[in-house]
Amino acid sequence: MNELTNKLLTQARAECFRLGVRPATTIAYDELDKFVELIVKECAGIATDLSKLYDRKDVGFDVGYSMGTARAAEHIRLHFGVEE
């Protein structure tokens, strides 16, 4: 589990205890890592798909927008340590 995933898990557990909620089941770390990976890939995919929303012929706008959404997707993956 990467450091950020562990930090978020710790925060989630603290919030559950604060609310007096105890999870009914447990999850293995490898399952949690895969779960986080899938969420991150889904978020990065949304950022990538944004470039497909605008079919503009203005090359400057189109290229800049596509580059921006691609960079956003890459930064999301890097932030959470998930490979493409």
C-alpha positions as CSV (number, residue, x, y, z in Angstrom):
1,M,0.0,0.0,0.0
2,N,1.5,3.4,-0.9
3,E,1.9,6.1,1.6
4,L,-1.1,8.2,0.4
5,T,-3.4,5.2,0.4
6,N,-2.3,4.4,4.0
7,K,-2.9,8.0,5.1
8,L,-6.4,8.1,3.6
9,L,-7.2,4.7,5.2
10,T,-6.1,6.0,8.5
11,Q,-8.3,9.1,8.1
12,A,-11.2,7.0,7.1
13,R,-10.8,4.8,10.1
14,A,-10.5,7.8,12.4
15,E,-13.7,9.2,11.0
16,C,-15.5,5.9,11.5
17,F,-14.4,5.8,15.1
18,R,-15.4,9.4,15.6
19,L,-18.9,8.6,14.3
20,G,-19.1,5.4,16.4
21,V,-19.3,3.3,13.2
22,R,-17.5,0.0,13.0
23,P,-17.2,-1.7,9.6
24,A,-19.0,-5.0,9.4
25,T,-16.3,-6.6,7.3
26,T,-12.6,-6.2,6.8
27,I,-10.6,-5.8,3.6
28,A,-7.2,-7.1,2.8
29,Y,-4.5,-4.5,1.9
30,D,-4.1,-6.0,-1.6
31,E,-7.8,-5.7,-2.1
32,L,-7.7,-2.1,-0.9
33,D,-4.8,-1.3,-3.2
34,K,-6.7,-2.7,-6.1
35,F,-9.8,-0.7,-5.1
36,V,-7.8,2.5,-4.9
37,E,-6.1,1.8,-8.2
38,L,-9.5,1.3,-9.9
39,I,-10.9,4.5,-8.5
40,V,-7.8,6.5,-9.5
41,K,-8.0,5.0,-13.0
42,E,-11.7,5.9,-13.3
43,C,-11.0,9.5,-12.2
44,A,-8.1,9.8,-14.6
45,G,-10.3,8.4,-17.4
46,I,-12.9,11.0,-16.7
47,A,-10.2,13.7,-17.1
48,T,-9.0,12.1,-20.3
49,D,-12.6,11.8,-21.7
50,L,-13.2,15.5,-21.2
51,S,-11.1,16.2,-24.3
52,K,-13.7,14.3,-26.3
53,L,-16.6,16.5,-25.2
54,Y,-15.6,19.5,-27.4
55,D,-15.3,18.9,-31.1
56,R,-13.9,22.2,-32.0
57,K,-12.1,23.1,-35.2
58,D,-10.1,25.9,-33.4
59,V,-6.8,24.1,-33.4
60,G,-5.3,26.2,-30.6
61,F,-8.1,25.6,-28.2
62,D,-8.5,22.0,-29.1
63,V,-4.8,21.2,-28.7
64,G,-4.5,23.1,-25.5
65,Y,-7.6,21.6,-24.0
66,S,-6.5,18.1,-24.9
67,M,-3.1,18.7,-23.4
68,G,-4.6,20.1,-20.2
69,T,-6.9,17.1,-19.7
70,A,-4.1,14.7,-20.5
71,R,-1.9,16.4,-17.9
72,A,-4.7,16.4,-15.3
73,A,-5.1,12.6,-15.8
74,E,-1.4,12.0,-15.5
75,H,-1.2,14.1,-12.3
76,I,-4.0,12.2,-10.8
77,R,-2.2,8.9,-11.5
78,L,1.1,10.2,-10.2
79,H,-0.4,11.7,-7.1
80,F,-1.8,8.3,-6.1
81,G,1.1,6.3,-7.4
82,V,-0.9,4.4,-10.0
83,E,0.6,3.4,-13.3
84,E,-1.4,3.8,-16.5
